Amino acid sequence: MSRDVAEAVPDRSAIPVDPWTLGSFLDTPAPRAEAGVGLGVWRMEIADFGDDEHDVGAAWLDDAERDQASAYVRAELRRAYVLAHAAARLVVGTATDTPPEKVVWGRHDCPGCGEPHGRPRAEGAGLEFSLSHTPGQVLIGIADVAVGVDVERHPEDPVALANLLHPRETSEIQAAANGTLDGGRATVRFTRAWSRTEAYLKGIGIGLGRDPHLDYLGTDDAAGRVIGGWSVRDVIVPEGYGAAVAVLG
Ligand SMILES: CC(C)(COP(=O)(O)OP(=O)(O)OC[C@H]1O[C@@H](n2cnc3c(N)ncnc32)[C@H](O)[C@@H]1OP(=O)(O)O)[C@@H](O)C(=O)NCCC(=O)NCCS
């Protein structure tokens, strides 16, 4: 085993995070704003947001976000991007008493190369946030420490993708697919391990610049793990998806 490999210790006392639901941009009963936010996780169901909602949120984006949105060829990915950025602006803006269109979007430096493509940041906001979007779902996390979130759709063929993960996670997914490991379908196990790993790497800010082979976050149903000073917890999302949040400390 390489010295680089990190092992997450299961936290059996942890329970999955049940996110707050962000239901609308129109009649904005805004997400809860709290002083000293600790950790807040919001989920939005893309199907709940019609074209009117989309247009309200799209108007909050800055020029760079509009350019980025228009670079998506697939309409469902473009829509997920726009709604995720609008939601993040609303959540961060509410927590900092700033209108969503006035949130100044930036990026932390990448811990790998020092260039400004690490975690997203809101200039002057004094809080950390992370976002994840996939067709169907958006997840936003805000915290007063570094945070990473990830939501993923179940893959059609988890075994084909399993070797992207840590070798022990690969074995667990293969064993579940072969029926030699109880305690969760291969698909669910893949999505657990992937979303935990990606939340952790997004929290660090390196993203997939660090090989997902290197860290064992597990495919089992332990809702929480501790790795290298980070606490990683599963997030409750609808059937067909998996999600996790990683918080420093
Ligand atoms: C971050 C990353 C894991 C996202 O993967 P994904 O599953 O496609 O997308 P998600 O929806 O879950 O997350 C996307 C969001 O993560 C955030 N993000 C991007 N890079 C990030 C990073 N390094 N750290 C933390 N968050 C990051 C952004 O807010 C992004 O949203 P946006 O594209 O709408 O602005 C992936 O894009 C990545 O790792 N990129 C960097 C890879 C790399 O090689 N970097 C160079 C290191 S020197």
The ligand as an SDF file (V2000), in Angstrom:
LIG
                    3D

 48 50  0  0  0  0  0  0  0  0999 V2000
  -14.3380   19.4330   -9.1400 C   0  0  0  0  0  0  0  0  0  0  0  0
  -14.7230   18.2140   -9.9460 C   0  0  0  0  0  0  0  0  0  0  0  0
  -14.4640   16.9890   -9.0740 C   0  0  0  0  0  0  0  0  0  0  0  0
  -16.2290   18.3530  -10.2440 C   0  0  0  0  0  0  0  0  0  0  0  0
  -16.7350   17.2240  -10.8110 O   0  0  0  0  0  0  0  0  0  0  0  0
  -18.2270   16.9860  -11.3320 P   0  0  0  0  0  0  0  0  0  0  0  0
  -18.7200   15.7320  -10.7040 O   0  0  0  0  0  0  0  0  0  0  0  0
  -18.1820   17.0490  -12.7960 O   0  0  0  0  0  0  0  0  0  0  0  0
  -19.0990   18.2140  -10.9150 O   0  0  0  0  0  0  0  0  0  0  0  0
  -19.9560   18.6420   -9.6400 P   0  0  0  0  0  0  0  0  0  0  0  0
  -21.2270   19.1390  -10.1580 O   0  0  0  0  0  0  0  0  0  0  0  0
  -20.0110   17.6390   -8.5460 O   0  0  0  0  0  0  0  0  0  0  0  0
  -19.1020   19.8710   -9.0650 O   0  0  0  0  0  0  0  0  0  0  0  0
  -18.8780   20.9700   -9.8660 C   0  0  0  0  0  0  0  0  0  0  0  0
  -18.5000   22.1290   -8.9980 C   0  0  0  0  0  0  0  0  0  0  0  0
  -17.3600   21.8340   -8.2100 O   0  0  0  0  0  0  0  0  0  0  0  0
  -16.6920   23.0700   -7.9610 C   0  0  0  0  0  0  0  0  0  0  0  0
  -15.2820   22.8370   -8.1960 N   0  0  0  0  0  0  0  0  0  0  0  0
  -14.5870   22.8510   -9.3560 C   0  0  0  0  0  0  0  0  0  0  0  0
  -13.2950   22.5930   -9.1200 N   0  0  0  0  0  0  0  0  0  0  0  0
  -13.1890   22.4120   -7.7870 C   0  0  0  0  0  0  0  0  0  0  0  0
  -12.1130   22.1230   -6.9350 C   0  0  0  0  0  0  0  0  0  0  0  0
  -10.8700   21.9650   -7.3880 N   0  0  0  0  0  0  0  0  0  0  0  0
  -12.3570   21.9940   -5.6180 N   0  0  0  0  0  0  0  0  0  0  0  0
  -13.5970   22.1480   -5.1230 C   0  0  0  0  0  0  0  0  0  0  0  0
  -14.6650   22.4340   -5.8890 N   0  0  0  0  0  0  0  0  0  0  0  0
  -14.4500   22.5620   -7.2020 C   0  0  0  0  0  0  0  0  0  0  0  0
  -17.2550   24.1260   -8.8850 C   0  0  0  0  0  0  0  0  0  0  0  0
  -18.0930   24.9520   -8.1310 O   0  0  0  0  0  0  0  0  0  0  0  0
  -18.0640   23.2920   -9.8360 C   0  0  0  0  0  0  0  0  0  0  0  0
  -19.2260   23.9230  -10.2530 O   0  0  0  0  0  0  0  0  0  0  0  0
  -19.2910   24.6990  -11.6450 P   0  0  0  0  0  0  0  0  0  0  0  0
  -18.5300   23.8990  -12.6460 O   0  0  0  0  0  0  0  0  0  0  0  0
  -20.7410   24.7670  -11.9020 O   0  0  0  0  0  0  0  0  0  0  0  0
  -18.6900   26.0230  -11.3480 O   0  0  0  0  0  0  0  0  0  0  0  0
  -13.9270   18.0610  -11.2310 C   0  0  0  0  0  0  0  0  0  0  0  0
  -14.4020   18.9830  -12.1650 O   0  0  0  0  0  0  0  0  0  0  0  0
  -12.4400   18.3110  -11.0050 C   0  0  0  0  0  0  0  0  0  0  0  0
  -11.8190   17.6300  -10.2420 O   0  0  0  0  0  0  0  0  0  0  0  0
  -11.8590   19.2550  -11.6730 N   0  0  0  0  0  0  0  0  0  0  0  0
  -10.4530   19.6010  -11.4720 C   0  0  0  0  0  0  0  0  0  0  0  0
   -9.5180   18.5090  -11.9900 C   0  0  0  0  0  0  0  0  0  0  0  0
   -8.0800   18.8590  -12.0700 C   0  0  0  0  0  0  0  0  0  0  0  0
   -7.3620   18.1330  -12.6390 O   0  0  0  0  0  0  0  0  0  0  0  0
   -7.6250   19.9810  -11.5330 N   0  0  0  0  0  0  0  0  0  0  0  0
   -6.2610   20.3840  -11.7020 C   0  0  0  0  0  0  0  0  0  0  0  0
   -5.4890   20.2690  -10.4320 C   0  0  0  0  0  0  0  0  0  0  0  0
   -3.9260   21.1030  -10.6460 S   0  0  0  0  0  0  0  0  0  0  0  0
  1  2  1  0
  2  3  1  0
  2  4  1  0
  2 36  1  0
  4  5  1  0
  5  6  1  0
  6  7  2  0
  6  8  1  0
  6  9  1  0
  9 10  1  0
 10 11  2  0
 10 12  1  0
 10 13  1  0
 13 14  1  0
 14 15  1  0
 15 16  1  0
 15 30  1  0
 16 17  1  0
 17 18  1  0
 17 28  1  0
 18 19  1  0
 18 27  1  0
 19 20  2  0
 20 21  1  0
 21 22  1  0
 21 27  2  0
 22 23  1  0
 22 24  2  0
 24 25  1  0
 25 26  2  0
 26 27  1  0
 28 29  1  0
 28 30  1  0
 30 31  1  0
 31 32  1  0
 32 33  2  0
 32 34  1  0
 32 35  1  0
 36 37  1  0
 36 38  1  0
 38 39  2  0
 38 40  1  0
 40 41  1  0
 41 42  1  0
 42 43  1  0
 43 44  2  0
 43 45  1  0
 45 46  1  0
 46 47  1  0
 47 48  1  0
M  END
$$$$
